[in-house]
């Protein structure tokens, strides 16, 4: 039992994307009640409670902490490995699997800590994490204080986890019973790796367990051409078609399908927007493949959740930075389109106008999806109810107190005429002053959050340990 905390700000962002003054009453990491109150009412109210239970945030902007819907935090250690050559083939199987087969459990904990630290730096309060050694993922997250929906990777056909499937099951069920982890904001999900690394029998077991335990499923789907070829060769079905045949698409349990690059429009009809969410990782996809056609998803009513994927693919874990790619990524279709190709060959006015017409068509296609609240919903509202045991993403009674405090007088917000636009499209994370997860301020103190985290002795010690472990991993992997 923790002491109650009452936070007041003149500017709190609510689920309707309106900014209003209020008092947040927080108990045991949860926003228990919200009292609408202006400055005058707050001054009267605070006389009734002990002073040490009240925090006056003035006119600082308070928002929910971000939800990063797809991460492999441990893979921060692989950032920069392989160089440009790694982009040409299937980097997951050609390079990462080789490293991952040489990982030791404590490597995962050490690397996950630094990934969690970088997540906090960008305002992320919760991650949907999917990796090997689930028990070490939990410990790494707890060390730093980052909330997480943890999927201990399940695979039995291929990949570094195929010989430890039983252990991954144990890690999942251990977390299901781990009340201390739950209090810290860490909950289990089922983590089938992908359609080409998980057998039919294992998929059926996962579906049955999800139904019995009410556990969400978090999986990669149709990410690479290798996966598509494997599915057609072994099952004469596309990856999505195979999921439908196995009954996964009929399962009335929340599912997070990540990437879905090779999913046809008609195949989307197999999914149910009430239970199926589609995960999009724009920056990673632009580097290693191509961005998914998310407008097709949204036109069919699917919630799109944003993730960064692994920092070895994206080179970062700043999910707020993904929003600008999400907003404008499909405009690059003009650059590779037929009208601009013809204009480059013969730059006449007629062909220039044809380019402009194509630009207008693409703009009109994406216009309904690029308003600031719509974009920000991919980090807040849409993942809010994805996990029944993790109510995050919005400031509302009964939700976890995962909060951000912003200095909108910081130069990166200036002139602050539209804070929602800045949150959606500008590089505003330097303006973060504080971050709270499960009612607890992380790395708190004076000044900006980034400075406090980077200079914290514990973070520096974690980085030293991770560096030493990474050198040993390279040697074991023969790199």
Secondary structure in CASP SS format (residue, H / E / C, confidence):
PFRMAT SS
TARGET T0000
AUTHOR 0000-0000-0000
METHOD secondary structure of the structure
MODEL  1
X C 1.00
X C 1.00
X C 1.00
X C 1.00
X E 1.00
X E 1.00
X E 1.00
X E 1.00
X E 1.00
X E 1.00
X E 1.00
X E 1.00
X E 1.00
X C 1.00
X C 1.00
X C 1.00
X C 1.00
X C 1.00
X E 1.00
X E 1.00
X E 1.00
X E 1.00
X E 1.00
X E 1.00
X E 1.00
X E 1.00
X E 1.00
X C 1.00
X C 1.00
X E 1.00
X E 1.00
X E 1.00
X E 1.00
X E 1.00
X E 1.00
X E 1.00
X C 1.00
X C 1.00
X H 1.00
X H 1.00
X H 1.00
X H 1.00
X H 1.00
X H 1.00
X H 1.00
X H 1.00
X H 1.00
X H 1.00
X C 1.00
X C 1.00
X H 1.00
X H 1.00
X H 1.00
X E 1.00
X E 1.00
X E 1.00
X C 1.00
X C 1.00
X C 1.00
X C 1.00
X E 1.00
X E 1.00
X E 1.00
X E 1.00
X C 1.00
X E 1.00
X E 1.00
X E 1.00
X E 1.00
X E 1.00
X E 1.00
X C 1.00
X H 1.00
X H 1.00
X H 1.00
X H 1.00
X H 1.00
X H 1.00
X C 1.00
X C 1.00
X C 1.00
X C 1.00
X H 1.00
X H 1.00
X H 1.00
X H 1.00
X H 1.00
X C 1.00
X C 1.00
X C 1.00
X H 1.00
X H 1.00
X H 1.00
X H 1.00
X H 1.00
X H 1.00
X H 1.00
X H 1.00
X H 1.00
X H 1.00
X C 1.00
X C 1.00
X C 1.00
X C 1.00
X H 1.00
X H 1.00
X H 1.00
X H 1.00
X H 1.00
X H 1.00
X H 1.00
X H 1.00
X H 1.00
X H 1.00
X H 1.00
X H 1.00
X H 1.00
X H 1.00
X H 1.00
X H 1.00
X H 1.00
X C 1.00
X C 1.00
X E 1.00
X E 1.00
X E 1.00
X E 1.00
X E 1.00
X E 1.00
X E 1.00
X E 1.00
X C 1.00
X C 1.00
X H 1.00
X H 1.00
X H 1.00
X H 1.00
X H 1.00
X H 1.00
X H 1.00
X H 1.00
X H 1.00
X H 1.00
X H 1.00
X C 1.00
X C 1.00
X E 1.00
X E 1.00
X E 1.00
X E 1.00
X E 1.00
X E 1.00
X E 1.00
X E 1.00
X C 1.00
X C 1.00
X C 1.00
X C 1.00
X C 1.00
X C 1.00
X C 1.00
X C 1.00
X C 1.00
X C 1.00
X H 1.00
X H 1.00
X H 1.00
X H 1.00
X H 1.00
X H 1.00
X H 1.00
X H 1.00
X H 1.00
X H 1.00
X H 1.00
X H 1.00
X C 1.00
X C 1.00
X H 1.00
X H 1.00
X H 1.00
X H 1.00
X H 1.00
X C 1.00
X C 1.00
X E 1.00
X E 1.00
X E 1.00
X E 1.00
X E 1.00
X E 1.00
X E 1.00
X C 1.00
X C 1.00
X C 1.00
X C 1.00
X C 1.00
X C 1.00
X C 1.00
X H 1.00
X H 1.00
X H 1.00
X H 1.00
X H 1.00
X H 1.00
X H 1.00
X H 1.00
X H 1.00
X H 1.00
X H 1.00
X H 1.00
X H 1.00
X H 1.00
X C 1.00
X C 1.00
X C 1.00
X E 1.00
X E 1.00
X E 1.00
X E 1.00
X E 1.00
X C 1.00
X C 1.00
X C 1.00
X H 1.00
X H 1.00
X H 1.00
X H 1.00
X H 1.00
X H 1.00
X H 1.00
X H 1.00
X H 1.00
X H 1.00
X H 1.00
X C 1.00
X C 1.00
X C 1.00
X H 1.00
X H 1.00
X H 1.00
X H 1.00
X H 1.00
X H 1.00
X H 1.00
X C 1.00
X C 1.00
X H 1.00
X H 1.00
X H 1.00
X C 1.00
X C 1.00
X C 1.00
X C 1.00
X E 1.00
X E 1.00
X E 1.00
X E 1.00
X E 1.00
X C 1.00
X C 1.00
X C 1.00
X C 1.00
X C 1.00
X C 1.00
X H 1.00
X H 1.00
X H 1.00
X H 1.00
X H 1.00
X C 1.00
X C 1.00
X C 1.00
X C 1.00
X C 1.00
X E 1.00
X E 1.00
X E 1.00
X E 1.00
X E 1.00
X C 1.00
X H 1.00
X H 1.00
X H 1.00
X H 1.00
X H 1.00
X H 1.00
X H 1.00
X C 1.00
X C 1.00
X C 1.00
X C 1.00
X C 1.00
X H 1.00
X H 1.00
X H 1.00
X H 1.00
X H 1.00
X H 1.00
X C 1.00
X C 1.00
X C 1.00
X C 1.00
X E 1.00
X E 1.00
X E 1.00
X C 1.00
X C 1.00
X E 1.00
X C 1.00
X H 1.00
X H 1.00
X H 1.00
X H 1.00
X C 1.00
X C 1.00
X C 1.00
X C 1.00
X H 1.00
X H 1.00
X H 1.00
X H 1.00
X H 1.00
X H 1.00
X H 1.00
X H 1.00
X H 1.00
X H 1.00
X H 1.00
X H 1.00
X H 1.00
X H 1.00
X H 1.00
X H 1.00
X H 1.00
X C 1.00
X C 1.00
X H 1.00
X H 1.00
X H 1.00
X H 1.00
X H 1.00
X H 1.00
X H 1.00
X H 1.00
X C 1.00
X C 1.00
X C 1.00
X H 1.00
X H 1.00
X H 1.00
X H 1.00
X H 1.00
X H 1.00
X H 1.00
X H 1.00
X H 1.00
X H 1.00
X H 1.00
X H 1.00
X H 1.00
X H 1.00
X H 1.00
X H 1.00
X H 1.00
X H 1.00
X H 1.00
X H 1.00
X H 1.00
X C 1.00
X C 1.00
X H 1.00
X H 1.00
X H 1.00
X H 1.00
X H 1.00
X H 1.00
X C 1.00
X C 1.00
X C 1.00
X C 1.00
X C 1.00
X C 1.00
X C 1.00
X C 1.00
X C 1.00
X C 1.00
X C 1.00
X C 1.00
X C 1.00
X C 1.00
X C 1.00
X C 1.00
X C 1.00
X C 1.00
X C 1.00
X C 1.00
X C 1.00
X C 1.00
X E 1.00
X C 1.00
X C 1.00
X E 1.00
X E 1.00
X E 1.00
X E 1.00
X C 1.00
X C 1.00
X C 1.00
X C 1.00
X C 1.00
X C 1.00
X C 1.00
X C 1.00
X C 1.00
X C 1.00
X C 1.00
X C 1.00
X H 1.00
X H 1.00
X H 1.00
X H 1.00
X H 1.00
X H 1.00
X H 1.00
X C 1.00
X C 1.00
X C 1.00
X H 1.00
X H 1.00
X H 1.00
X E 1.00
X E 1.00
X E 1.00
X E 1.00
X E 1.00
X E 1.00
X C 1.00
X C 1.00
X E 1.00
X E 1.00
X C 1.00
X C 1.00
X C 1.00
X C 1.00
X C 1.00
X C 1.00
X C 1.00
X H 1.00
X H 1.00
X H 1.00
X H 1.00
X H 1.00
X H 1.00
X C 1.00
X C 1.00
X H 1.00
X H 1.00
X H 1.00
X H 1.00
X H 1.00
X H 1.00
X H 1.00
X H 1.00
X H 1.00
X H 1.00
X H 1.00
X H 1.00
X H 1.00
X H 1.00
X H 1.00
X H 1.00
X H 1.00
X H 1.00
X H 1.00
X H 1.00
X H 1.00
X C 1.00
X C 1.00
END
